[in-house]
Amino acid sequence: MEGETLSSGGMGNGRQMDGKMAHTFQKNFVQVQNILDQNRLLINEINQNHESKMPDNLARNVGLIRELNNNIRRVVDLYAHLSASFTKSMEASSEGNSAAKPGHKRNRPPP
């Protein structure tokens, strides 16, 4: 995968990410999806325990809700990391494009 490029077609600006960065994004998105899948199972179990109204099940919900909250924190952290990585990648790409085209300015319409 080293040296491959992935076109960022959805961005419409022609920038490209190298294969390593694309792999990192893919890996993080898979982690997020796995955590969200686990959260769905936790929420289902929490709901079943709540509906049962059995004291042992309700007590178990305390731990399940803690686990759910920790998972949500992990998802937030992963998205924050993804955002920072993406921003850094785009800044590096932008700097690379600027270096290749000295003096190139974007034309803005008059106010």
BARO-967911 format. One record per residue (C-alpha): x, y, z. Coordinates in steps of 0.2 Angstrom, whole numbers, plus 5000, padded with zeros to 4 digits. Example, Ala and Ser with C-alpha at 12.3 -4.5 7.8 and 13.67 -1.06 7.14 Angstrom:
! residues 2
506249785039 506849955036 
END
This chain:
! residues 111
500050005000 501550115002 501650244989 499850224983 498750374982 496850394985 495950524977 494950634988 493550644975 492250704988 493250864992 493250924974 494951004976 496050874967 497150844983 497750664986 498150565002 499550445002 499050255005 499750265023 498550405028 497050315019 497550155029 497550255045 495850335041 495150165037 495850085052 495050215063 493350205055 493350025057 493750045076 492350175077 491050055069 491549915080 491350015095 489650085089 489049905085 489549855103 488650005110 487049945101 487249775110 487449865126 485949975124 484849825119 485449735135 485249885146 483449905139 483049725142 483749735160 482649895163 481149815156 481349655167 481349765183 482349625192 483549695205 485049605199 484749655181 484549835186 486149825196 487049755181 486449905171 487650015182 489149935175 488449925157 488050105157 489850145163 490450035149 489350125136 489950295142 491750235141 491450175123 490650345119 492250435125 493350315114 492250365099 492450545103 494350525105 494450425088 493550565079 494550695087 496150605081 495450575064 495050765062 496750815068 497550695056 496450745042 496850935045 498750895046 498650795030 497750935021 498951075028 500350965022 499550945005 499151125004 500951175008 501551054995 500451134982 501051304987 502851264985 502551184968 501651344962 502551494969 501551664967 499951574963 498451664970 496651624971 495551754962 494151814973 492651904966 492552094971 491552134986 
END
